[in-house]
Amino acid sequence: MSVLVGVDAGAAHTEVVVADASLEPAARFRGPGVVLDLDGLDDSIKSILESITAALRSARLDGDVAAVVVGAAGAGDADVRAAAEYAFKAVLCSECSVAVTTDGEIALRSAFGDDPGITLCAGSGSIAYGRDQHGQLWRTGGLGWQFGDEGSGYALARAALAAIGHASDGRGQATELTEVLAQEAGTETADQTIRWARSVERRAVIDLAAMVDHTAGQGDIVAARLVNSAAQDLASLVLALVRHFPPDSTVPVALGGGLLTADTSTRHSLVARLHEATPRVAIADVEVDAAVGALAMAARLIR
């Protein structure tokens, strides 16, 4: 029996799906998040391998690993991909097929297979991938929290922290976010919340985004303004890809990531902005499950 492994390794978490040739998942495991870059690459690879091992143990499939596809944040760098592929192959399976690609590409595969379309994912980071009618891949975003990730959970949370700071020192409008974020952080004042945010891991800051989105849905003007700004940034990622499709075509767009699940304020605002900008975009009623997309790519490797 051929055992296939698909991995979606993101900053928030690592999702591993294991299956046989039927592609019916035999196990799914969620491990800690990672970002592949040359600094700290060994630790990231070790973490992903631990998640894969746990998933394989849970699946209990008879057979050897035949193919592994890892889609990861940071894998756009060719040197990173090569180093990661070498390491995975050396540890997991000397005779199997291994490929490392971007998290955006496996998300696109999950949503549309080989068909044309665009996926927009907004969670810890933000990235959009498109495949045109000729099979050409296009990307916008995904530059990382230092230089991009506009509209992401981190960007939204950072903007909210700035907003409560501005409200505290008289430069901005009062907002329920001051109390909401303090409750999440276990603090009492805006200054204490901001000091807390400076000292914690980035993941803890990203987790604030869900409360910003919720507060916007409750009618807070400042939170709503931040969410609408994030949605505009995300819409620009999609619109930059739409131009690669024929001008008279309808372009399906699939939405994924924690900020764009079914009933978030960010999703509603994004969809409204896309429809205002162009009639060509059609929101696809498909689930973006990037780990399953990686699994499908693993099956293609052995075929």
N, C-alpha and C positions, 0 to 999 in steps of 0.2 A: 504494500500500500504506500502511495506517495503522500507524504504529509506536507501541507502548505502552511506558511506563516505570513500573515499580513500585520504590519505594525504602523500605527499612527503615533509618532513621537512628537509631542508638542510641549510648550512651556508649562502648560497647566497639568497635563498628565500624559502618560503613555498608554495607549490602548492596543492590545494584542489579540488577534483572532486566529485560531488554529482550525484547520479543516482538512478533509481528504479531498480527492479529486472531484467529488460531488459539489464542493464549495459550500456544503451545509456546515455552519460553524459547530465544531465539537467543544470548543471552550473559548471563553473571552476573559481576559484578565486586564485590570487597570492598575498601572504602576505609577511611580512619581514622574513628573515632567522633566524634560531635558531640552537643551538647545545644542545642536551640533555646531561647534566651532573648534578651531585648532587649539585654542586655550581651553584646557579642561576636557579635551576630546576623550581621553582615556576613561575619565569618570562617567561621562555621558554614555559611552559604549558599554561600560560595565553595568550601568543602570538598565539600559535597554536589554542587555543579555539576561539580566536577572528576571526581568518581566517576561521575556520569551520563555525562559526555562520554567517559570511558574505556570505559564499558559500551557506549555507542552505537558507538564506533569498533570495538570488538571484534565487535559483532553484524553489522555490514556489511549492514544491511537497506536495500533500496531503498525510499524513501518518506520522508515527513515525519513528525515527531513529532506525534501526534494528541492524546495525553492523557498526563499525568504525575500520579501520586499519590505523595506523600511522607508516610509515617508516621514521626513523630519524637518522641523524648523532649522534653518541654517544649512540645509543640504544643497542649496544653490551653488555653493563653492565647490569647484571640481576637485581641489585637493582634499577637502573634507570628505567628499563622497568616496574618493579612491581609498583614503585611509580607513574609513568606516567599513567599506565593503571587504577590504582585506582582513580586518579584525573579525568581522562577523563570520566570514568564511573559515578563518583559521580556528575559531572556537566551536562553531555550530556543526559544520559539515564540509569536509574538504572536497567532496564530490558533488555538492549541490550547487544550485544557481542562486546567486545573491545579487540584489540590486538595491541601491540607496537612491532615493529621489526626494523631491520636495513634498511637503505636506499638501500643498495646493494641487499638485498633479494627482495624488491619490484621491483627493476629494472630488476632483473633476471626473475621474474614472468611476467613482461610486455613483455620482449623479447621472451621468450620461453615457457611460461606456465609451464607445468610439464615435458617438454622434456629436454634432456641433452643440455648443452651449457654453454657458459661463457659470462658474461657481464663485460665490463670495462668502468667505468665512471670516467671522469676527468673534474672537474670544479674547485670549491673552494678547494676540496680535491681530493683524488684519491683512488679508491677501485675496486677490481675485485671479482666477485662471480661466482662460477661454480656449476653446478649440473651434477653429473655423471650418467651413465646408470642405476645405482641402486637407484637413487634418493637422494644420499648423497650430502649434501651441503659442499662446500669448499670456503675459503676466503683467499685473500691476500691483504695487504695494509689496508687502513682505520685506521691507527694509530693516525691520527690527525696531525695538523701542527707542534706541538712541537717535535714529534718523527718520523714522516713519511710523508705521503702524497706526496711521490716522484712523479714528473711529473705533479703535480697539477698546477692550476692557481697561487696559492700562491707561490709554489716553483719556478715556472718560473719567476714570477715577482720579487721575492727576488733575484734570480740569476742575473736578468737584472740590478737591483739596485747595486748589488756588482760589476757588470761589468763596469757600468759607473763610479763608485768610483775608480776602478782600472785604468780605462783610464784617469781619472782626475789626479791621483797622479803619473802617469808614470809607473804603474805596468802592465797595460793591453793595448790592442789594441784600437785605436780610433773607435768609433761606432756611427751610426746614432741614436742609442737608447738614447744617451745623450740629443739630441734635442727633440726627440719624447716624451720621458717620462717627460721632462721639460714642454712641451706644455700641456700634460695631467694633470700635477700637478699644472700648473700655476706658474712655477718657471723659473729661468733664468740660473742657473748653476747646475752642478752635486751635489755640496755640499748642495745647497738649496733643491734640489729634495730629497736627502737622509734625510735631517732634516724634510722635509714635511712628508716623509714616516714613520718616527719615531713617529709622533704626531697624525696621522690619524687612524681611525679604520681599522682593517685588511681587511674589505671589499673593501676599497678604494685602497689598495695595490693590491688585487686580480684583480681588474678591469684593472690594467696595463697589465695583461697577454695578452689580446687581441691585444694590440698594439705591444707587443714583437713578437707575432706570425705573425702579419701583416708585421712588419719590416723584419722579416726573409724571408717572401715571396717576399719582394722587393729586396732581394739580399744582405742584410747586413750580413757580414761574422760572426760577433760576435753573432748577434741575431740568425742566422741559427745554429751556434754551440750550443747555449743554447736550442733551440728547439729540435735539434737532441739528446741532452743529456736527455731532458725530455722524448722524445719518447722512448729512450732506457730504461729509468726507468719504463715507462708504459708497455713496452713490457715484462719486467722481471716479472711483476705482472701476465700477461697472461701465460707466459711460465711456471711459477711455478705451475699453475693449470692444464696445459695440461697433465702433468705427471699422473694425476689421471684418465685419460681416456685410453681406450684400445690402445695399441701401433699401431695397424693397422687402427685406426678409424680417420675420419675427424672430427675436433672439430669446430663447429660454434661459432663465437665470434661476439657479438653485441657491438657497441660502442656508448656511450652516454656522455652527459656533454658538457659544452660550449667549451672546448678545442678540442673536437673531432667531432664537427658538420661537415657537408658534405665537406667543402672546406678549412679547416684550414691546415696550414703548419704542425702543430703537428700531425694531423691525417695522412697526406700523409707520413710523416717520420715514424710514428708508423707502418703503414701498410707495408711499405717497410722492416722494421726491422723484423717484424713477419714473413714475407714471406722468408726473408734471413735465419732466424733461423730454420724454420721447414716448410715442405710442408703440414703439417697436419691441419694448421689453415685456416679456410675459413671465411672471413668477411661476416656476415649475413646482408642481405638487409632488416632489420627490424628497426622500430623506437623504441627507448627506452623511454617510457613514464612511469616513476616510479609511478606517482599518479594513473594512470590507472591500473598498477600492484597491487597497494594497494587496489583499488576498486574491482578487481577480487578476491583478498584474502578475502575481506569483504563479498562478495557473497558466498564464500566457508564456511565462519563461520556460516551463517544461513542455509546452506544446510546440 
